[in-house]
Amino acid sequence: MRTRPREVARRTLADVAQHLDAPQAAGEDPVVTGISLSTRNLQPGDLYAALPGSRVHGADFADAAKAAGAVAALTDADGAARTAGLPTVVVDRPRSRLAELSAWFHDHPTRAFTTFGITGTQGKTTTTYLAESAVGSARSAVVGTIGTRVKGVPAASALTTPEAPDLQALFAVMREEQVEVCAMEVSSHALVQGRVEGFAFDVAAFLNLGRDHLDFHRDLDDYFAAKASLFTPEHAERAVVNIDDEHGRRLVDLTPLPVTTFSTDGRVADWRAANVRPHRLGTDLEVLGPDGLELDLHVPLPGVFNVANALAVIASLATVGHDPADLAAGIATSPGVPGRMERVEAGQEWTAVVDYAHKPDAVEAVLTALRPVTPGRLVVVIGAGGDRDLGKRPLMGEVAARYADLVVVTDDNPRTEDPAAIRRAVLAGAEGGAAEVVEVAGRRDAIAHAVAVARRGDTVVVAGKGHEQGQEIGDVVHPFDDREVLRRLVEELA
C-alpha cells in the first residue's frame, strides 16, 4: 500500500507561510507537494522540516534534502543560516507547528472517518488487531508497532506512531481508500513529541499503565502525565477507560472528556465482563453493557488482559455508533496477533508460545494467563534489552521466578551492553523465587534448552521479542525470529 495519496496536495510556499503566520520566504515561491522531516523519506517537491534535535539540527542535512528534491525548508532561527540553499520559512518551535501544518496541508483527512486512539503500557497492538477484526479489514486501517495496514494491505511504517507528516499522509491515503475506522496505537513518545497534534481522535482508550520507558520519562508520574495528555479536548472527543487499573481510576477523575468505563474484575462500570471462562485456545465470557445489554463474546486469545483489550474495542466503538453484537462477532474471528501469545505448533505434545512481553507487568500477565491452562510445568525463556531501563531487569527476573516453574535466563537484544551483565541483573531478581532458574548464554541455545526439557502438558513461553525478526548485538542486527527458531528446534527433536 502506498504511503502518500494519489491526489497530490499542491500548496505554494507563500500559502505555507501565511498559514503559519510567518514571514514569507524571500525569492522563489515554489509549489510544495509534500512534507518530510527525514531525508530518507523525502520526495521531490517536498517541504523539508529541518527541526532542532537533541544531538544535531536537521538544518545540517539541508544540502542532502535539496539533492533529494526538496523545494523549500521549514526551520527555526538557529537553522535558517544552514538552509540558505533552499527557500525557507522560519518559525519558533517548528516541531510544535508541524502536525497541525501537515493536517492542513492534506485538508484534514481524519474528518472523513472514525479515529480510535489506543494507549497503555501493554495491549495496544493486540487491541488494534482486535478492532480490525471487529470492524472488518475491508473497512478499517491499523497503525502501530507491527506496522500500518490499510484495508488489510501493509504500508511502510517505521514507528509505533509515525511522525506527523507521514501520519497525515497516511490518513490522506485512508480517505482515498474510503476507510471507515482507523485504530491507532498512541505511544507516550508520540504524545510528548507532538506527532498526534493537529486533529482529535473520535474516541481514545486507556488500557493500563506500568513500568516502562523510564529511560525516556523521568519517573512513573511523568510517564502517566504523557499518557493522560491524550485525554484532553485537544487530542480526543471522548474517553474509554479501564478502571481495573489504578492509573485508569486516576484518569477518570482528571480528564475533562465524557468518560465510558470498563472492567473485567467486577467493578461498577459501563461495560463489564461476566462469567469469564478461560480455556486453552482463548476465553469465553458474557459482556454486560449499558441499558441492560448482554451478549456472548469469544476472545480467541488466552488471558484476562486480552478480555480487557476486547472489551476496550467494544466499549470504544459502540460509543461512536457501531453495533456491539457485530463487534463481538468480528472479534471472535480474529486470527491472532503476530508475536502476541502466538502459538507455535510443530506436532509437539506440549504448548509453545511466543510473546512480546519485555516489561515486568507484561511478563506477569502472560504467565498468569497461561498458568490456569497448563496442566504441567510452566517454562519461560527470558532476558532484558540493553541500553534501556536498567531498573526493570531484576523485576522481570522476580516476576518470572514467582509464576513459572523453570526460568531460563538468556539474552534479548543486548545492543551495546555486555550480555552477561544484563543476565546477572535478571538472575539477581530471580533469586529466592520458587522456580528453578538456569542461565544459558545465547538465545538459540536457551530456547533449545527449554525445548529439550519440555514434556507432555507443559507450556514453554519464549518472551521478549515477539514479532521481531532480528537480534541487536552491538551495532549489528542479526536475523533472528523466536517463532522460526522455536519451530525448527521442535521439529529437530520430533
Stockholm file with secondary structure:
# STOCKHOLM 1.0

chainA/1-494         MRTRPREVARRTLADVAQHLDAPQAAGEDPVVTGISLSTRNLQPGDLYAALPGSRVHGADFADAAKAAGAVAALTDADGAARTAGLPTVVVDRPRSRLAELSAWFHDHPTRAFTTFGITGTQGKTTTTYLAESAVGSARSAVVGTIGTRVKGVPAASALTTPEAPDLQALFAVMREEQVEVCAMEVSSHALVQGRVEGFAFDVAAFLNLGRDHLDFHRDLDDYFAAKASLFTPEHAERAVVNIDDEHGRRLVDLTPLPVTTFSTDGRVADWRAANVRPHRLGTDLEVLGPDGLELDLHVPLPGVFNVANALAVIASLATVGHDPADLAAGIATSPGVPGRMERVEAGQEWTAVVDYAHKPDAVEAVLTALRPVTPGRLVVVIGAGGDRDLGKRPLMGEVAARYADLVVVTDDNPRTEDPAAIRRAVLAGAEGGAAEVVEVAGRRDAIAHAVAVARRGDTVVVAGKGHEQGQEIGDVVHPFDDREVLRRLVEELA
#=GR chainA/1-494 SS CCSSCSSCCCEEHHHHHHHTTCCCCSSCCCEECEEESCTTTCCTTEEEECCBCSSSBGGGGHHHHHHTTCCEEEECHHHHGGGTTSCEEECSSHHHHHHHHHHHHTTCGGGGSEEEEEECSSCHHHHHHHHHHHHCGGGEEEEETTEEEETTEEECCCSSSCCHHHHHHHHHHHHHTTCSEEEEECCHHHHHTTTTTTSCBSEEEECCCCSCCTTTSSSHHHHHHHHHTTSSTTTBSCEEEETTSHHHHHHHHHCCSCEEEEESSSCSCSEEEEEEEEETTEEEEEEECGGGCEEEEEESSCSHHHHHHHHHHHHHHHTTTCCHHHHHHHHHTCCCBTTBSEECCSSCSSEEEEECCCSHHHHHHHHHHHGGGCSSCEEEEECCCTTSCTTHHHHHHHHHHHHCSEEEECCSCCBTSCHHHHHHHHHHHHTTSSSEEEECSSHHHHHHHHHHHCCTTCEEEEESCTTCCEEEETTEEEECCHHHHHHHHHHHHC
#=GC SS_cons         CCSSCSSCCCEEHHHHHHHTTCCCCSSCCCEECEEESCTTTCCTTEEEECCBCSSSBGGGGHHHHHHTTCCEEEECHHHHGGGTTSCEEECSSHHHHHHHHHHHHTTCGGGGSEEEEEECSSCHHHHHHHHHHHHCGGGEEEEETTEEEETTEEECCCSSSCCHHHHHHHHHHHHHTTCSEEEEECCHHHHHTTTTTTSCBSEEEECCCCSCCTTTSSSHHHHHHHHHTTSSTTTBSCEEEETTSHHHHHHHHHCCSCEEEEESSSCSCSEEEEEEEEETTEEEEEEECGGGCEEEEEESSCSHHHHHHHHHHHHHHHTTTCCHHHHHHHHHTCCCBTTBSEECCSSCSSEEEEECCCSHHHHHHHHHHHGGGCSSCEEEEECCCTTSCTTHHHHHHHHHHHHCSEEEECCSCCBTSCHHHHHHHHHHHHTTSSSEEEECSSHHHHHHHHHHHCCTTCEEEEESCTTCCEEEETTEEEECCHHHHHHHHHHHHC
//
